[in-house]
Amino acid sequence: MSDIKSYVCNNPQRLDLFLASQIGQTRSQIASLIKRECVKVDTKLVARPGVKLKTGQNVEVEFPKAKESEALEIDFDVEILFEDEDVLVINKPSGVTVHPAPSVKEATLVDWLKHKGIRLSTISGEERHGIVHRLDKGTSGTMVVAKNNEAHEFLSLQLQDKSMGRYYIAVINPPLKDDVTTIEQNIGRSSHNRLKMACTNEGKSKYAKTMFNVLALSKDEKLQLIACKLFTGRTHQIRVHLESINRHIVGDHIYAQSPKMDKSERILLHAYMIYFVHPRSKKTLSFKASLDKTMKEYIDKKFDTEQINEVMDTSNILRSFSTSS
């Protein structure tokens, strides 16, 4: 049985803009729902995202039911940090792609979720169902997954109004000059390499803001452990903003790095903490995801362990950003 919801337009505007504001999805995702004949205006199917709505018109959306996809072998497991009937909070492993795509041949996080029999939202379509926000394949750490469409809408809107927050940990080279560095630069697709994003004001670039706080310097003073706070959620945002000031994350093979730079079998970027308002209880929840063995051993080898334990305390990280933002 499909999930059908209705929304009433209070001000004249384009259909895709109206639905994007109501269900917290991108205009391209709205266009996909329209193409799949899932959207009606006053009981009539619409064919174009640019239809102009009038005040009082009723928009009905039929969220597609998730299909059973071909089973893929799951050769990884995922740590569950929290689960109830509405949301699932996980610690995504490095090396796991979040959702299927034509270029992805191995099992993804979405495949793992299906394999576990976890009921998910369908707002973002079959390939991305349940996924409110994503992490790059190599990045590990906290993610929140929606288990129904109501939770998905509620969480997606939090991404837009910034009531959902994420803090990352990274090891970079060379060290930042200042204890606090804030970068506000638009990000768009690189004109030189289609696999990369870049700081640019051209094309469809979007506003992006990241704050970096220094946590510790390595024993040889060549590396730095930093905390990163996202104010926006652009593709590769942390990596792009660091590259704009000639800093790079250890293990990053896409963004420019020195041949002399320390090597790692994975990119040393970890979504350490996440907080959000629960869609049902309306209470603010926060979660921390522990580092995997590879990243922990690297940090323990290069940095003073006692200092690391102190600076990575969650209250210390939150305090450092509250005093500098």
SERO-4910 file (N, C-alpha, C, O; in steps of 0.05 Angstrom, whole numbers):
BEGIN
 pado doro    nc1    nc2    nc3   cac1   cac2   cac3    cc1    cc2    cc3    oc1    oc2    oc3
  Met    A     17    -24      0      0      0      0     18     25      0     36     27     16
  Ser    A     12     44    -18     28     68    -21     21     88      1      0     87     13
  Asp    A     40    106      6     36    127     25     28    153     11     43    163     -5
  Ile    A      3    163     15     -7    186      1    -10    209     21    -22    206     42
  Lys    A      0    233     14     -3    256     31    -13    280     14     -7    282     -9
  Ser    A    -28    298     27    -38    322     13    -28    347     26    -24    349     50
  Tyr    A    -24    367      9    -14    393     18    -30    415      4    -36    413    -20
  Val    A    -37    436     19    -53    458      8    -35    482      3    -20    491     21
  Cys    A    -36    493    -21    -20    517    -28    -33    542    -17    -56    548    -23
  Asn    A    -18    558     -1    -28    582     10    -20    607     -5    -33    628     -3
  Asn    A      1    604    -21     10    627    -38     17    617    -66     29    596    -68
  Pro    A      9    632    -87     16    624   -114     46    620   -118     62    638   -111
  Gln    A     54    597   -128     82    592   -134     85    567   -151     65    552   -156
  Arg    A    109    562   -160    115    538   -177    110    513   -160    115    512   -136
  Leu    A    101    492   -174     96    466   -161    120    454   -147    119    446   -124
  Asp    A    143    454   -162    167    442   -151    178    457   -127    187    445   -108
  Leu    A    176    483   -127    185    499   -105    167    494    -80    177    492    -58
  Phe    A    141    493    -85    122    488    -64    127    461    -51    129    459    -26
  Leu    A    130    440    -67    134    413    -56    161    411    -42    164    397    -22
  Ala    A    182    424    -53    208    423    -41    207    434    -13    220    424      5
  Ser    A    191    455     -9    189    467     18    172    450     37    176    451     61
  Gln    A    153    435     25    135    419     42    148    392     51    143    384     74
  Ile    A    163    379     33    173    353     40    203    352     42    215    330     46
  Gly    A    216    375     41    245    376     46    262    361     26    283    351     34
  Gln    A    254    361      1    270    347    -20    279    367    -41    269    389    -42
  Thr    A    299    359    -57    309    376    -78    289    378   -101    272    361   -104
  Arg    A    293    398   -118    275    401   -141    278    378   -160    259    371   -174
  Ser    A    302    367   -162    306    344   -180    291    319   -170    281    304   -186
  Gln    A    290    316   -144    275    294   -132    245    297   -136    230    278   -141
  Ile    A    236    323   -134    208    329   -140    202    322   -169    181    311   -175
  Ala    A    220    330   -187    216    325   -216    214    295   -221    198    286   -238
  Ser    A    230    279   -206    229    250   -209    202    239   -201    191    221   -214
  Leu    A    191    249   -179    164    241   -170    143    248   -190    124    232   -195
  Ile    A    145    271   -203    126    280   -223    128    262   -248    108    254   -259
  Lys    A    153    256   -256    157    239   -279    145    211   -275    136    198   -294
  Arg    A    145    202   -250    135    175   -244    105    176   -238     93    156   -228
  Glu    A     92    198   -245     63    202   -242     54    198   -213     34    184   -208
  Cys    A     69    210   -195     62    208   -167     50    234   -155     44    235   -131
  Val    A     47    254   -172     37    280   -162     12    289   -177     11    288   -202
  Lys    A     -8    297   -162    -33    307   -173    -39    335   -161    -33    340   -138
  Val    A    -51    352   -178    -61    378   -168    -91    378   -173   -100    375   -195
  Asp    A   -106    381   -151   -135    379   -152   -144    354   -167   -161    356   -185
  Thr    A   -133    331   -159   -139    304   -169   -129    298   -198   -134    276   -208
  Lys    A   -116    318   -211   -106    313   -238    -76    310   -238    -61    325   -226
  Leu    A    -67    289   -252    -38    284   -254    -24    308   -268    -35    319   -287
  Val    A     -1    316   -258     14    337   -271     39    326   -285     49    305   -277
  Ala    A     47    339   -306     70    329   -322     95    346   -320    116    338   -328
  Arg    A     92    370   -309    114    389   -309    119    400   -281    100    407   -267
  Pro    A    145    402   -273    151    414   -246    144    443   -244    140    454   -223
  Gly    A    144    457   -268    140    486   -268    111    495   -268    106    519   -272
  Val    A     92    477   -264     64    485   -263     60    506   -241     70    503   -219
  Lys    A     45    527   -248     40    549   -228     15    542   -211     -6    538   -222
  Leu    A     19    540   -185     -3    535   -167    -18    560   -159     -6    582   -157
  Lys    A    -43    557   -155    -60    580   -146    -66    575   -116    -65    553   -106
  Thr    A    -72    597   -103    -79    595    -74   -103    577    -70   -124    579    -84
  Gly    A   -100    558    -51   -122    540    -45   -122    514    -59   -137    496    -53
  Gln    A   -104    511    -79   -102    486    -94    -91    464    -76    -73    469    -60
  Asn    A   -100    439    -80    -92    416    -65    -72    400    -81    -77    392   -104
  Val    A    -49    394    -69    -28    378    -82    -27    351    -68    -22    350    -44
  Glu    A    -30    329    -83    -29    302    -72     -4    288    -81      1    287   -105
  Val    A     11    277    -63     35    262    -70     33    233    -61     27    227    -38
  Glu    A     37    215    -80     37    186    -73     66    177    -72     79    174    -93
  Phe    A     76    173    -48    104    164    -45    106    135    -53     93    118    -42
  Pro    A    124    129    -72    126    102    -83    135     82    -62    151     88    -44
  Lys    A    123     58    -63    131     36    -46    158     25    -54    163     21    -78
  Ala    A    175     20    -35    202      9    -41    199    -18    -54    184    -35    -45
  Lys    A    214    -22    -76    214    -48    -89    235    -67    -78    255    -58    -67
  Glu    A    230    -92    -81    250   -112    -73    271   -113    -95    265   -118   -118
  Ser    A    296   -107    -89    317   -108   -109    332   -134   -107    330   -149    -88
  Glu    A    348   -139   -128    364   -163   -129    383   -164   -106    397   -145   -101
  Ala    A    384   -186    -92    401   -189    -68    430   -188    -76    439   -202    -94
  Leu    A    446   -172    -61    474   -171    -65    487   -181    -39    476   -179    -17
  Glu    A    511   -193    -42    524   -204    -19    534   -181     -1    548   -163    -10
  Ile    A    527   -182     24    535   -162     43    559   -172     58    558   -191     74
  Asp    A    582   -159     53    607   -168     66    617   -148     87    641   -147     93
  Phe    A    599   -133     98    606   -114    119    583   -112    139    560   -120    133
  Asp    A    589   -102    163    568    -97    182    569    -68    191    590    -55    187
  Val    A    548    -58    203    546    -30    210    538    -28    240    519    -42    248
  Glu    A    552    -12    254    546     -8    283    521     10    285    520     32    273
  Ile    A    501      0    300    477     16    305    480     31    331    484     19    352
  Leu    A    478     58    330    481     74    354    454     79    368    453     83    392
  Phe    A    432     79    352    406     84    363    385     74    343    389     77    319
  Glu    A    363     63    353    341     55    335    315     56    349    313     46    372
  Asp    A    294     67    336    267     64    346    249     62    321    259     56    299
  Glu    A    223     67    324    205     63    301    207     84    280    197     80    258
  Asp    A    221    106    286    223    129    267    250    132    254    252    139    230
  Val    A    271    128    270    298    134    260    318    112    267    314     97    285
  Leu    A    339    112    251    362     94    257    387    111    255    391    125    235
  Val    A    404    110    276    429    125    275    451    105    275    452     86    291
  Ile    A    469    108    255    490     88    251    518    100    250    521    124    248
  Asn    A    538     83    252    566     90    248    574     77    222    582     54    221
  Lys    A    573     93    200    579     81    173    608     74    171    625     91    177
  Pro    A    614     50    162    643     43    158    655     57    134    641     64    114
  Ser    A    681     62    135    695     73    112    695     51     89    696     28     95
  Gly    A    693     60     65    693     42     42    666     32     33    664     17     14
  Val    A    645     40     47    617     33     40    603     56     26    601     78     38
  Thr    A    593     51      2    578     71    -12    550     72      0    538     52      7
  Val    A    538     96      2    512     99     15    489     87     -1    474     72     10
  His    A    487     94    -26    464     85    -42    473     75    -70    493     83    -80
  Pro    A    456     57    -82    463     47   -108    464     68   -130    451     89   -128
  Ala    A    480     63   -150    482     79   -174    493     62   -197    504     40   -191
  Pro    A    489     70   -222    498     53   -244    528     45   -243    535     24   -252
  Ser    A    544     63   -231    573     58   -229    581     41   -205    604     32   -203
  Val    A    562     36   -187    568     21   -162    560     -8   -166    537    -15   -170
  Lys    A    580    -26   -164    575    -54   -168    573    -70   -142    561    -92   -142
  Glu    A    584    -59   -120    583    -74    -95    559    -66    -79    545    -47    -85
  Ala    A    554    -81    -57    532    -76    -39    536    -48    -26    558    -41    -19
  Thr    A    514    -34    -22    514     -7    -10    501     -8     18    491    -28     27
  Leu    A    502     15     31    488     18     56    459     12     54    447     -1     71
  Val    A    446     22     32    418     17     27    413    -13     25    393    -23     35
  Asp    A    431    -28     12    428    -57     10    430    -70     37    415    -89     43
  Trp    A    448    -60     54    450    -71     81    425    -66     97    416    -84    112
  Leu    A    413    -42     94    388    -36    108    366    -54    100    350    -64    116
  Lys    A    364    -59     73    343    -77     63    348   -106     73    329   -120     81
  His    A    373   -114     73    381   -141     82    373   -145    111    365   -167    119
  Lys    A    375   -124    127    367   -126    155    337   -124    159    327   -128    181
  Gly    A    322   -119    137    293   -118    139    283    -93    153    261    -92    164
  Ile    A    300    -72    152    292    -47    165    274    -31    146    281    -25    123
  Arg    A    250    -25    155    230    -10    140    240     19    137    248     32    157
  Leu    A    239     29    112    251     56    107    231     74     93    211     65     82
  Ser    A    237    100     94    220    119     79    225    116     49    245    103     41
  Thr    A    207    126     33    210    124      3    210    151    -11    208    152    -35
  Ile    A    212    172      4    211    199     -8    232    203    -29    226    214    -50
  Ser    A    257    194    -25    278    199    -43    280    179    -66    299    179    -81
  Gly    A    260    161    -68    260    142    -90    273    116    -81    284    113    -59
  Glu    A    271     96    -99    280     69    -93    310     68    -86    318     54    -67
  Glu    A    327     82   -102    356     79    -98    365     92    -72    385     83    -61
  Arg    A    351    112    -63    361    127    -40    342    125    -16    344    141      3
  His    A    323    107    -17    302    108      4    314    105     32    331     89     38
  Gly    A    302    123     50    312    124     77    335    143     82    340    151    105
  Ile    A    349    151     61    373    167     64    367    196     65    358    208     46
  Val    A    371    208     89    365    237     93    389    253     84    386    274     72
  His    A    413    244     91    438    258     83    458    236     77    455    213     86
  Arg    A    480    242     63    498    221     56    527    228     66    533    250     74
  Leu    A    544    207     65    572    210     70    587    198     46    577    179     34
  Asp    A    610    210     39    626    198     17    634    170     24    634    162     47
  Lys    A    640    154      3    647    126      7    669    122     28    667    105     45
  Gly    A    690    138     26    713    134     44    709    146     72    723    138     91
  Thr    A    689    163     75    684    176    101    668    158    119    648    146    110
  Ser    A    676    156    144    661    140    164    645    158    182    648    182    182
  Gly    A    628    145    199    616    161    221    586    162    221    572    146    208
  Thr    A    576    182    236    548    183    243    530    190    219    536    208    203
  Met    A    509    175    216    488    181    197    461    175    209    458    156    225
  Val    A    441    191    203    414    185    212    397    177    187    398    189    166
  Val    A    382    155    191    366    143    169    337    145    177    330    139    200
  Ala    A    319    153    159    291    155    165    277    129    159    281    116    138
  Lys    A    260    120    178    246     94    174    217     98    164    204     78    159
  Asn    A    208    123    161    182    128    149    182    156    137    200    172    143
  Asn    A    162    161    120    162    187    106    159    211    124    170    232    118
  Glu    A    143    208    145    140    231    163    166    238    176    173    262    178
  Ala    A    182    218    185    208    224    197    227    236    176    242    254    183
  His    A    225    226    151    243    236    130    238    266    125    257    282    124
  Glu    A    212    273    123    205    302    119    216    319    142    228    340    137
  Phe    A    211    310    167    219    325    190    249    329    192    259    350    198
  Leu    A    264    307    186    293    308    188    305    325    165    324    340    168
  Ser    A    293    322    141    303    337    118    301    367    122    318    383    114
  Leu    A    279    375    134    274    404    139    295    414    160    302    437    159
  Gln    A    304    396    178    324    404    197    351    409    184    366    426    193
  Leu    A    357    395    163    381    400    148    380    428    136    401    442    134
  Gln    A    356    436    127    353    462    115    354    485    135    367    506    130
  Asp    A    341    481    158    341    503    177    363    502    198    364    518    217
  Lys    A    382    483    194    406    480    210    401    471    239    419    474    256
  Ser    A    378    460    244    373    449    271    385    421    274    386    410    296
  Met    A    394    409    252    410    385    252    439    394    248    445    409    230
  Gly    A    457    384    265    485    392    263    504    368    262    498    347    273
  Arg    A    527    372    249    546    351    246    575    361    251    582    383    241
  Tyr    A    590    346    265    618    353    271    636    330    261    631    307    267
  Tyr    A    657    337    247    675    318    235    702    320    248    710    341    259
  Ile    A    717    298    247    745    297    255    762    290    231    754    273    215
  Ala    A    785    304    227    802    298    204    831    302    212    838    317    230
  Val    A    848    287    198    877    291    200    887    304    175    882    294    153
  Ile    A    899    328    177    907    343    153    937    349    152    951    345    172
  Asn    A    945    357    129    973    365    123    972    387    102    957    384     82
  Pro    A    988    409    105   1002    417    129    983    429    150    960    433    144
  Pro    A    993    435    174    976    446    195    964    474    187    976    489    172
  Leu    A    941    479    199    929    506    196    945    526    212    958    519    232
  Lys    A    945    551    203    961    572    217    947    582    242    959    589    262
  Asp    A    920    583    241    904    594    263    889    572    277    882    551    266
  Asp    A    882    577    303    867    558    318    839    554    307    828    532    307
  Val    A    828    576    296    801    575    284    802    586    256    813    608    252
  Thr    A    791    571    237    791    580    209    762    576    198    752    554    199
  Thr    A    750    598    188    724    596    176    725    602    147    737    622    139
  Ile    A    714    585    130    714    589    101    685    591     92    669    573     96
  Glu    A    679    612     78    653    616     65    658    621     35    664    643     26
  Gln    A    656    600     19    660    601    -10    640    583    -24    636    560    -15
  Asn    A    629    593    -45    610    576    -61    624    552    -72    648    553    -78
  Ile    A    609    530    -74    621    505    -85    604    496   -109    579    496   -108
  Gly    A    618    488   -130    604    477   -154    622    456   -167    644    451   -157
  Arg    A    613    444   -188    628    424   -203    653    437   -215    652    458   -227
  Ser    A    676    423   -212    701    433   -223    700    433   -254    690    414   -266
  Ser    A    709    454   -266    710    456   -295    733    441   -307    734    436   -331
  His    A    752    433   -290    776    419   -299    775    388   -295    787    373   -310
  Asn    A    759    380   -275    757    351   -269    729    345   -259    721    354   -238
  Arg    A    714    330   -275    685    326   -268    681    308   -244    659    306   -233
  Leu    A    703    295   -234    701    279   -209    703    297   -184    697    288   -162
  Lys    A    712    322   -189    717    339   -166    697    363   -165    685    370   -184
  Met    A    695    373   -140    681    398   -136    702    420   -131    726    413   -126
  Ala    A    694    445   -133    714    467   -130    700    492   -119    676    495   -122
  Cys    A    716    509   -107    706    535    -99    703    553   -124    723    559   -137
  Thr    A    679    560   -130    673    575   -155    647    589   -152    629    581   -137
  Asn    A    645    611   -167    619    626   -168    605    622   -195    585    634   -201
  Glu    A    616    604   -211    605    599   -238    584    577   -237    583    561   -218
  Gly    A    568    576   -258    548    554   -262    529    552   -239    518    572   -230
  Lys    A    524    528   -230    504    522   -209    517    520   -181    509    504   -165
  Ser    A    537    537   -176    551    535   -150    532    544   -128    513    560   -132
  Lys    A    536    534   -104    519    540    -81    536    549    -58    559    542    -54
  Tyr    A    524    567    -42    537    577    -18    545    555      1    530    536      5
  Ala    A    569    557     13    578    537     31    595    550     53    610    569     48
  Lys    A    592    540     78    607    550    100    617    527    118    601    510    126
  Thr    A    642    528    125    654    508    142    672    522    163    686    541    156
  Met    A    672    512    187    690    523    208    709    500    217    700    478    221
  Phe    A    734    506    219    754    487    227    767    496    253    775    519    256
  Asn    A    769    478    272    782    483    298    805    464    302    801    440    299
  Val    A    828    474    309    851    457    314    849    442    341    842    455    361
  Leu    A    854    416    340    853    400    365    880    393    375    886    395    398
  Ala    A    898    384    356    925    375    365    944    375    342    937    372    318
  Leu    A    970    378    348    991    376    329   1006    350    333   1010    341    355
  Ser    A   1014    337    311   1028    311    313   1055    314    326   1065    336    328
  Lys    A   1066    291    333   1092    291    347   1114    304    330   1132    318    340
  Asp    A   1113    300    303   1133    312    285   1125    339    275   1139    351    259
  Glu    A   1102    349    284   1091    375    277   1084    379    247   1082    401    237
  Lys    A   1081    356    233   1075    358    204   1045    354    199   1034    362    178
  Leu    A   1031    341    218   1003    336    215    987    350    237    998    358    257
  Gln    A    961    352    232    944    365    251    917    350    253    906    343    232
  Leu    A    908    347    277    881    336    281    862    360    284    867    377    301
  Ile    A    841    360    268    823    383    269    794    373    272    787    351    265
  Ala    A    777    391    282    748    386    283    735    405    262    744    428    259
  Cys    A    715    396    248    702    411    227    672    413    232    660    393    238
  Lys    A    661    436    230    633    440    233    621    449    207    629    469    195
  Leu    A    600    434    197    587    441    172    563    460    178    546    454    195
  Phe    A    562    482    164    539    499    166    521    495    141    497    503    141
  Thr    A    532    482    121    517    474     97    525    446     90    544    435    102
  Gly    A    512    433     71    519    405     65    524    401     35    509    386     22
  Arg    A    545    413     25    552    410     -4    570    385     -8    584    377     11
  Thr    A    569    374    -31    586    351    -38    616    357    -34    626    378    -44
  His    A    629    340    -20    658    343    -14    665    369      0    688    378     -3
  Gln    A    647    381     14    651    408     25    676    412     41    691    430     36
  Ile    A    681    394     60    705    397     77    730    395     60    748    411     64
  Arg    A    731    376     42    754    371     26    760    395      7    782    403      3
  Val    A    738    406     -4    741    428    -23    750    453     -9    768    468    -18
  His    A    738    459     14    746    483     29    774    481     39    788    501     40
  Leu    A    783    457     47    811    454     55    830    458     32    851    471     34
  Glu    A    822    446      9    840    449    -15    842    479    -23    863    487    -34
  Ser    A    821    495    -18    822    523    -26    844    538    -11    852    560    -19
  Ile    A    853    527     12    875    540     27    899    522     28    916    523     46
  Asn    A    901    504      8    924    486      5    929    468     29    951    463     37
  Arg    A    907    458     40    908    438     61    893    413     51    874    415     36
  His    A    902    389     59    890    365     49    888    343     71    905    342     89
  Ile    A    867    327     68    863    306     88    881    282     80    881    274     57
  Val    A    894    271    100    911    247     95    894    225     84    872    219     95
  Gly    A    903    212     63    889    190     50    869    198     29    856    181     17
  Asp    A    867    224     23    848    234      3    862    231    -25    882    245    -30
  His    A    851    214    -42    864    209    -68    851    225    -91    860    223   -114
  Ile    A    830    241    -85    817    256   -106    827    285   -106    832    297   -127
  Tyr    A    830    297    -82    838    325    -81    868    326    -78    881    310    -64
  Ala    A    880    346    -91    909    349    -93    924    345    -67    916    356    -47
  Gln    A    945    330    -68    962    327    -44    991    323    -53    997    315    -75
  Ser    A   1008    330    -35   1037    328    -40   1046    299    -42   1036    282    -26
  Pro    A   1064    293    -60   1074    265    -62   1088    257    -36   1091    233    -30
  Lys    A   1098    276    -21   1112    270      4   1093    266     28   1102    260     50
  Met    A   1068    270     23   1048    270     45   1045    242     56   1048    222     42
  Asp    A   1040    240     82   1036    215     95   1013    199     82    993    211     74
  Lys    A   1016    173     79    996    156     66    979    142     87    987    138    110
  Ser    A    955    136     78    936    121     95    919    104     77    913    112     54
  Glu    A    910     80     86    894     63     69    866     73     66    850     62     50
  Arg    A    858     93     81    832    106     79    834    136     84    854    145     96
  Ile    A    815    151     74    815    180     79    809    184    109    790    172    120
  Leu    A    825    200    123    822    203    151    802    226    158    809    246    169
  Leu    A    777    220    150    755    239    155    732    223    167    724    203    156
  His    A    722    232    190    703    217    205    681    235    216    687    255    229
  Ala    A    656    228    210    633    244    221    630    236    250    616    216    256
  Tyr    A    642    251    268    645    243    296    620    246    312    613    229    329
  Met    A    605    268    307    581    273    323    558    284    306    562    297    285
  Ile    A    534    277    315    510    288    301    489    294    322    486    280    342
  Tyr    A    474    315    318    451    321    335    427    329    319    431    342    297
  Phe    A    403    323    328    379    330    313    355    328    332    357    317    354
  Val    A    333    339    324    308    338    339    293    313    330    288    310    306
  His    A    285    296    349    271    272    342    243    279    331    229    295    342
  Pro    A    236    266    308    211    273    295    185    268    311    165    281    306
  Arg    A    187    250    330    163    244    346    163    257    373    144    270    381
  Ser    A    185    253    388    187    263    415    193    293    416    188    307    436
  Lys    A    205    303    394    214    332    391    236    339    411    241    362    416
  Lys    A    249    318    422    272    322    439    298    323    422    300    308    402
  Thr    A    318    339    430    343    340    416    360    316    425    365    312    449
  Leu    A    369    300    406    386    277    411    413    282    399    416    295    379
  Ser    A    434    271    412    461    273    401    475    247    404    471    232    423
  Phe    A    492    241    384    506    215    384    535    219    375    541    237    359
  Lys    A    552    201    385    581    201    378    588    174    366    579    154    377
  Ala    A    603    174    344    612    149    332    642    145    336    657    163    329
  Ser    A    650    123    348    678    117    353    693    113    327    682    106    306
  Leu    A    719    119    328    737    116    304    741     86    298    741     70    317
  Asp    A    744     79    273    751     51    266    780     45    273    795     64    279
  Lys    A    787     20    271    814     11    279    836     26    263    856     34    274
  Thr    A    832     28    237    852     41    219    858     70    227    881     78    230
  Met    A    837     85    230    840    113    237    851    117    265    867    135    270
  Lys    A    841    101    284    850    103    312    880     97    314    895    111    327
  Glu    A    888     75    301    916     67    302    935     88    290    957     93    300
  Tyr    A    925    100    268    941    121    255    945    145    274    967    155    277
  Ile    A    923    154    286    924    177    304    941    170    329    957    187    338
  Asp    A    938    146    340    954    138    363    984    138    357   1000    144    374
  Lys    A    990    130    333   1018    129    324   1031    157    321   1054    161    328
  Lys    A   1015    175    309   1026    201    302   1023    223    323   1038    242    323
  Phe    A   1004    219    342    998    240    361   1002    230    390   1004    205    394
  Asp    A   1003    248    409   1005    241    437    977    231    446    958    246    446
  Thr    A    976    206    454    951    192    461    936    207    483    911    210    482
  Glu    A    950    215    504    937    228    527    924    254    518    902    260    527
  Gln    A    938    269    501    927    294    491    902    289    474    883    304    475
  Ile    A    904    269    457    882    262    439    857    255    454    835    265    448
  Asn    A    859    239    475    836    232    491    823    256    503    798    257    506
  Glu    A    839    276    510    828    301    522    814    318    502    792    327    507
  Val    A    827    323    479    816    342    459    792    330    444    775    345    434
  Met    A    790    303    443    767    291    429    743    286    447    724    274    438
  Asp    A    744    295    471    721    294    488    699    311    475    704    334    467
  Thr    A    675    301    473    654    315    458    647    342    470    642    361    455
  Ser    A    648    345    496    642    371    508    663    391    501    657    415    498
  Asn    A    688    382    498    710    400    491    706    411    462    710    434    457
  Ile    A    698    393    444    693    401    416    669    420    414    671    440    400
  Leu    A    648    414    427    624    432    427    631    459    439    623    480    428
  Arg    A    646    459    460    654    484    473    672    501    455    669    525    454
  Ser    A    690    487    440    709    502    423    694    517    400    702    538    392
  Phe    A    672    504    391    657    517    369    638    538    380    633    559    367
  Ser    A    627    534    404    608    553    415    623    580    422    611    601    421
  Thr    A    648    578    429    663    602    436    675    616    412    683    639    413
  Ser    A    676    602    389    689    614    365    669    620    343    676    634    324
  Ser    A    644    611    345    625    617    323    609    643    328    592    650    312
***
